[in-house]
């Protein structure tokens, strides 16, 4: 006998797989339907922000470790590509992976002393590390080019359409990989740290080790995003280490839905398109962008995904009610 709960879960999983495949299929034919280079460029920027936002959500949404210095891992990957391409010609694929591992090394240097801290102390410590790196990138002019940064970096993919496909499928691969990761014992234990760290320690979980590993995974994702951003823009500057970049990722995650994997994807797309397509409104754009975030937080604290889920439940309940036969009096 099949349990109702298990069959319902299987049906939900099937719907999610079908929806995912439809979305990938539509994304595949989108450039042929709308061959607008500016639109494709905006989508690539949205994909980059989504990947970076997912890296922040990994530690904050799933581990409960709010990191205000996530940009240092993004910047580490970007600056590595800037430095290495000035001296050597390396395959771009190797450069992306190497940029991720450079960010991992930085996460270990930061994480081992910082992850023992809890609450706001950890957040402030990571913020301090990020600010130090930003100051160094501005001060070491001979190495970093200061505000001008490092320019003339050879592109990984020259066409906008090629970057569209690569960035989108990189994002899809990341979403699927993390979805599977959080179904493993390792992923479940990471979430348990978020729920109650002391109880997890009492259950025998080495929380410090798990936080260091989780932070390294998050840093790798951010480092790959930073390295790809450097290839895509042919340029790296101190902006990749700025606190503002971290808060852009936080805004995308909070707007879309924290701790949901897909929330960062949705939030990054909505906020990027608001930012780019409201550019003609000049100073009013700076008001609409935060206003959209404030509204979603006021009316749906769980983010845009939570809002759509609640809306879906309302429609399902309405359909179920209308489908019931009316009893005769």
BELDA-V623649 format. One record per backbone hydrogen bond with DSSP energy under -1.0 kcal/mol. NH is the residue of the N-H (numbers start at 1). CO is the residue of the C=O. If there is no record, write none. Layout:
nh=<NH	NH>
co=<CO	CO>
//
This chain:
nh=<7	8	9	10	11	12	13	14	15	16	17	18	19	20	21	22	23	24	25	26	27	28	29	30	33	34	36	40	41	42	43	44	45	46	47	48	49	50	51	52	53	54	55	56	57	58	60	61	62	65	72	73	74	75	76	77	78	79	80	81	82	83	84	85	88	95	96	97	98	99	100	101	102	103	104	105	106	107	108	109	110	111	112	114	115	117	121	123	124	125	126	127	128	129	130	131	132	133	134	135	136	137	138	139	140	141	144	145	148	150	153	163	164	165	166	167	168	169	170	171	172	173	174	175	176	177	178	179	180	181	182	183	184	188	189	190	191	192	193	194	195	196	200	201	202	203	204	205	207	210	211	212	213	214	215	216	217	218	219	220	221	222	223	224	225	226	227	228	229	230	231	232	233	234	236	240	241	242	246	247	248	249	250	251	252	253	254	255	256	257	262	266	267	268	269	270	271	272	273	274	275	276	277	278	281	282	284	285	288	289	291	292	293	294	295	296	297	298	299	300	303	304	305	307	308	309	310	311	312	313	314	315	316	317	318	319	320	321	322	323>
co=<3	4	5	6	7	8	9	10	11	12	13	14	15	16	17	18	19	20	21	22	23	24	25	26	29	30	34	36	37	38	39	40	41	42	43	44	45	46	47	48	49	50	51	52	53	54	56	57	57	59	69	70	70	71	72	73	74	75	76	77	78	79	80	81	84	91	92	93	94	95	96	97	98	99	100	101	102	103	104	105	106	107	108	110	111	114	118	119	120	121	122	123	124	125	126	127	128	129	130	131	132	133	134	135	136	139	140	141	145	236	234	159	160	161	162	163	164	165	166	167	168	169	170	171	172	173	174	175	176	177	178	180	181	184	185	186	187	188	189	190	191	192	196	197	198	199	201	200	205	206	207	208	209	210	211	212	213	214	215	216	217	218	219	220	221	222	223	224	225	226	227	228	229	230	150	237	238	239	242	243	244	245	246	247	248	249	250	251	252	253	260	262	263	264	265	266	267	268	269	270	271	272	273	274	278	279	281	282	284	285	287	288	289	290	291	292	293	294	295	296	300	255	256	303	304	305	306	307	308	309	310	311	312	313	314	315	316	317	318	319>
//
